[in-house]
Structures are given as C-alpha cells and as structure tokens.
Amino acid sequence: MAAEIRKLATNSKEAIVKVDQYVKAIHAEVEKVSSGTSRAKTTVFTNRDLVKNRQVRNSSL
C-alpha cells in the first residue's frame, strides 16, 4: 500500500483518497481487534484499577 501511495504522489488528489482509505481500513481493524479480544478489555480494567490504587495511596499520605 505504501508503494502505491508513493506512486500516486504526482496525483495528489488520488493519493489523498488512497491514504484516507488506508487509514479507515487501519481504524476498522483496530476496532475489530480491540472489541474482540479479552486481552484488550482486560488491559482497560487493569489500567483503571491501577489509577484507583494510586488515588487510594495518594489520599492516605
């Protein structure tokens, strides 16, 4: 895909369309992966728990 984009550099409007499609495809893939894996969900909860733990420690100081 990157090679295609470089080839299209002479036609900037077409290159912009290709880059836009590429970015949308990446975002769609990230959404699919992050909503479909338990690891991504677990990471969110783990980070939330870490923030809560920090708040508790800071308030007890």
MIBAVEX-335158 format. One line per 4 residues: number of its first residue (from 0); for each residue x, y, z of N, C-alpha, C, O. Coordinates in steps of 0.02 Angstrom, whole numbers, always signed. Each point is the difference from the previous one (the first is absolute). Layout:
% residues N
NUM> X Y Z X Y Z X Y Z X Y Z; ...
This chain:
% residues 61
0> +41 -59 +0 -41 +59 +0 +44 +63 +0 -16 +48 -35; +69 -48 +74 +44 +59 +3 +31 +14 -68 +8 +58 -19; +11 -111 -17 +29 +9 -67 -51 +31 -47 +17 +42 -41; -79 -64 +48 -54 +28 -42 -7 +74 +14 -8 +40 -46
4> +10 -22 +109 -8 +71 +20 +57 +41 -29 -11 +56 -24; +73 -83 +27 +57 +38 -27 -8 +9 -75 +16 +54 -26; -40 -105 -10 -10 +6 -72 -51 +54 -16 +7 +36 -49; -57 -30 +92 -54 +49 -12 +18 +70 +22 -41 +46 -6
8> +100 -36 +31 +20 +66 +26 -6 +55 -52 -9 +58 +17; +15 -76 -81 -6 +51 -52 -72 +23 -8 -12 +57 -21; -35 -99 +38 -70 +18 -3 -25 +5 +72 -24 -49 +28; +30 +108 +1 -11 +8 +72 -72 -16 +21 -10 -28 +54
12> -39 +44 -95 -69 -14 +19 -12 -75 +6 -31 -24 +47; +57 -13 -95 -7 -73 +1 +38 -30 +59 -23 -47 +32; +82 +75 -17 +40 -24 +56 -36 +12 +66 +1 -42 +44; -33 +100 -37 -37 +16 +61 -57 -50 +10 -12 -23 +56
16> -23 +6 -109 -54 -48 +4 +27 -68 +22 -30 -33 +43; +86 +11 -72 +30 -64 +18 +22 +0 +74 -12 -49 +35; +44 +102 -13 +22 +4 +69 -61 -2 +47 +2 -34 +51; -54 +70 -69 -61 +0 +40 -29 -70 +7 -21 -21 +54
20> +19 -15 -110 -26 -69 +1 +44 -44 +44 -25 -42 +37; +90 +51 -42 +48 -40 +38 -9 +13 +75 -1 -47 +40; -7 +110 -21 -9 +18 +70 -65 -29 +27 -3 -26 +55; -51 +31 -95 -64 -27 +21 +4 -76 +10 -29 -27 +46
24> +66 -6 -90 +9 -73 +6 +37 -18 +64 -17 -48 +34; +68 +88 -18 +38 -12 +62 -45 +10 +61 +1 -41 +46; -39 +95 -46 -45 +13 +57 -51 -55 +8 -15 -21 +56; -12 -3 -112 -49 -55 +3 +31 -63 +29 -31 -35 +40
28> +93 +21 -59 +35 -59 +25 +14 +6 +75 -8 -48 +38; +29 +107 -17 +13 +12 +71 -64 -8 +41 +0 -31 +53; -55 +58 -78 -65 -7 +34 -19 -73 +7 -21 -22 +53; +30 -15 -108 -18 -71 +0 +41 -38 +51 -26 -41 +38
32> +91 +54 -37 +45 -35 +46 -14 +20 +72 -5 -44 +43; -2 +108 -30 -8 +22 +70 -67 -19 +29 -6 -11 +60; -46 +5 -103 -65 -19 +27 -7 -76 +4 -44 -25 +35; +86 -11 -70 -7 -72 -3 +47 -40 +44 -7 -61 +4
36> +54 +94 +28 +48 -39 +40 -9 +15 +74 -10 +58 +20; +13 -109 +20 -6 +10 +72 +62 +36 +27 -4 +34 +51; +61 -42 -85 +61 +32 +24 -8 +76 -1 +21 +34 +47; -50 -7 -101 -10 +73 -4 -47 +23 +56 +13 +51 +32
40> -66 -89 -19 -47 +19 +53 +34 -6 +68 -10 +43 +43; +49 -95 -33 +35 -9 +64 +48 +57 +13 +6 +24 +56; +29 -2 -108 +47 +55 +7 -35 +63 +24 +25 +36 +42; -84 -23 -70 -38 +60 +20 -17 -5 +74 +9 +49 +37
44> -33 -106 -14 -18 -7 +70 +61 +3 +45 -2 +29 +54; +57 -58 -77 +62 +2 +39 +23 +71 +9 +19 +20 +55; -19 +19 -109 +21 +70 +5 -46 +39 +46 +23 +42 +39; -88 -55 -43 -48 +35 +44 +15 -17 +73 -2 +43 +43
48> +16 -107 -30 +16 -21 +68 +64 +34 +25 +4 +19 +59; +45 -13 -102 +63 +33 +19 -13 +73 +20 +29 +24 +48; -71 +10 -86 -15 +70 +16 -35 +3 +67 +16 +44 +41; -64 -89 -28 -35 +0 +65 +50 -12 +56 -4 +33 +52
52> +49 -81 -61 +50 -15 +51 +44 +60 +14 +17 +14 +58; +2 +23 -109 +42 +60 +10 -38 +52 +39 +28 +33 +44; -92 -24 -60 -41 +50 +35 -6 -18 +74 +4 +44 +43; -13 -107 -28 -5 -22 +70 +66 +13 +36 +0 +26 +56
56> +56 -44 -87 +66 +11 +31 +13 +74 +11 +24 +20 +52; -41 +21 -102 +13 +72 +6 -44 +32 +54 +23 +45 +35; -83 -68 -27 -45 +29 +50 +20 -21 +71 -15 +34 +49; +50 -91 -43 +20 -23 +66 +65 +32 +24 +20 -9 +58
60> +14 +45 -103 +64 +32 +19 -10 +62 +39 +48 +32 +20
